Amino acid sequence: MTIKRINLIALMTGVLLLQGCTQAGAGTDWPTDFEAARKSAAELKRPILIDFSGSDWCGWCIKLDKEVFSTEPFKSFARDNLVLMLADFPNRTPQPDALKKQNEALAGRYGIQGFPTVLLLDAEGKVLARTGYRPGGAEAYIAHIKELLQTVAKQP
């Protein structure tokens, strides 16, 4: 093999690995605009599930995404029951300044002290429930979210 060919293979492998890393998180297909999420929640009459994540460095965030958020059972449940939103705090993935500012403001508003933190909010932005990583996979997490929402529904 020639040096050019080895370099090309190494470059292509690096690009594919980088693509995989940047596409691995929940945030790749989750909206990131809080006001749009609030608007959708009001229109659809659904709660917002906002994931405060460090998608490219936080081990528990990556685990939650892999075991729950990226699975078809969770995606199917979310499509019919939730408005999803990601407030991401990556170390290596660049973000627009406006998005960073929004996420920092949200973290301050909701007292986020660790990752992952998952909040269920109403359309006004009021916290209905707070959770994070839980073992057991998608089905167990869906049951947990349903339980949290049922508890909220029972409150006056």
Steps between C-alpha positions, in 0.01 A plus 500: 500500500622848423532776759228698318261206523575444872446871571173498308374196691602658831327826405179323394499291818543813711214675320270201550592476869444873547164476324400213727597696810313812399193305392487273803321734739130554549549855387560421137130480436370678809395863473713748692277811496325545835238747377410270209468210746268705721289595200475137385414385852217754519363405157525126557403517869802289595779539753852591394775251581820703510828311520788697653796310362872504442455294186864462403666458841250391769503122538156479662353730232640279226370190681150654537495587134618157389275299735189717476479808280640339185274194518191449290270433800591836654478685168157351439382593850638852468337559159157450656549640850779754533670800348872431509771760549875477551700750703849377420829601659760329280875541544614417146198571283469866396172680562369839388539769767122554518445132579771502768342808656151344495624176657696682771193709582285186520755326723493801732122530496452133588794463739680235298796373700591178320455304182287339387206683649166433337208732571135470411355847452159636415453736206565798727835358603392394850683192632266202529770245590877456513696183430816376332663176400324185621604143426271256324486625142227664296196311629590570863570867421170538319320349801689745725396799285137380499511463878639852541228641275227308684626637832485853360149441361377395848620824660240775542 
